Amino acid sequence: MKTAELKNSICQKIDQLDDKELNEINGIIMNYLNQKDNDEEWDKLTEAQKTGLYKAIESVKKGEGILHDDIMNKYRSKYSGK
């Protein structure tokens, strides 16, 4: 299939998607396009930083993490003078 035919085929399929599917496809495409940048950023990290991130991921998987909203509320109240 030539490039123009492929683009047309993809556009036709996209036109048939509902809002939820369209948002999902957009996320997939953006992840694909940003993957190279993410790989380059990962390669810039030190081994200690990578190890720390792996440990954090494992902690979250074990349910040991703290919710973002809880942290934000804690520090908003602490530093907002309330």
C-alpha positions as CSV (number, residue, x, y, z in Angstrom):
1,M,0.0,0.0,0.0
2,K,1.4,3.4,-0.9
3,T,1.8,6.2,1.6
4,A,-1.2,8.2,0.4
5,E,-3.4,5.1,0.5
6,L,-2.3,4.2,3.9
7,K,-2.9,7.7,5.3
8,N,-6.4,7.7,3.7
9,S,-7.2,4.3,5.2
10,I,-6.1,5.4,8.7
11,C,-8.1,8.6,8.4
12,Q,-11.2,6.7,7.4
13,K,-10.9,4.5,10.4
14,I,-10.3,7.4,12.7
15,D,-13.4,9.2,11.4
16,Q,-15.5,6.2,12.6
17,L,-14.3,6.3,16.2
18,D,-16.3,7.6,19.1
19,D,-14.9,10.1,21.6
20,K,-13.5,7.5,24.0
21,E,-11.8,5.5,21.2
22,L,-10.5,8.7,19.7
23,N,-8.9,9.7,23.0
24,E,-7.4,6.3,23.4
25,I,-5.9,6.3,19.9
26,N,-4.5,9.8,20.5
27,G,-2.8,8.5,23.7
28,I,-1.3,5.6,21.8
29,I,-0.1,7.8,19.0
30,M,1.4,10.3,21.4
31,N,3.1,7.6,23.4
32,Y,4.6,6.2,20.2
33,L,5.8,9.5,19.0
34,N,7.3,10.5,22.4
35,Q,8.9,7.1,23.0
36,K,12.2,8.1,21.5
37,D,12.4,11.2,23.7
38,N,11.6,9.1,26.7
39,D,14.3,6.6,25.9
40,E,16.8,9.4,25.5
41,E,15.7,10.9,28.9
42,W,16.0,7.5,30.6
43,D,19.6,7.1,29.2
44,K,20.5,10.4,30.8
45,L,19.7,9.2,34.3
46,T,22.3,7.9,36.6
47,E,22.2,4.2,37.8
48,A,21.2,5.5,41.2
49,Q,18.3,7.4,39.8
50,K,17.2,4.4,37.7
51,T,17.4,2.1,40.8
52,G,15.4,4.6,42.8
53,L,12.7,4.6,40.2
54,Y,12.5,0.9,40.0
55,K,12.2,0.7,43.8
56,A,9.4,3.3,43.8
57,I,7.5,1.3,41.1
58,E,7.8,-1.9,43.2
59,S,6.6,0.0,46.3
60,V,3.5,1.2,44.5
61,K,2.8,-2.3,43.2
62,K,2.9,-3.5,46.8
63,G,0.4,-0.8,47.9
64,E,3.1,1.1,49.8
65,G,2.7,4.4,48.0
66,I,1.0,7.6,49.1
67,L,-1.7,9.1,47.0
68,H,-0.8,12.3,45.1
69,D,-3.8,14.1,46.5
70,D,-2.7,13.3,50.1
71,I,0.8,14.7,49.5
72,M,-0.5,17.8,47.8
73,N,-3.0,18.5,50.6
74,K,-0.4,18.0,53.2
75,Y,2.0,20.5,51.6
76,R,-0.7,23.0,50.6
77,S,-1.8,23.2,54.2
78,K,1.7,23.4,55.5
79,Y,2.9,26.1,53.2
80,S,-0.3,28.1,52.5
81,G,-0.4,29.3,56.1
82,K,-3.7,27.6,56.9
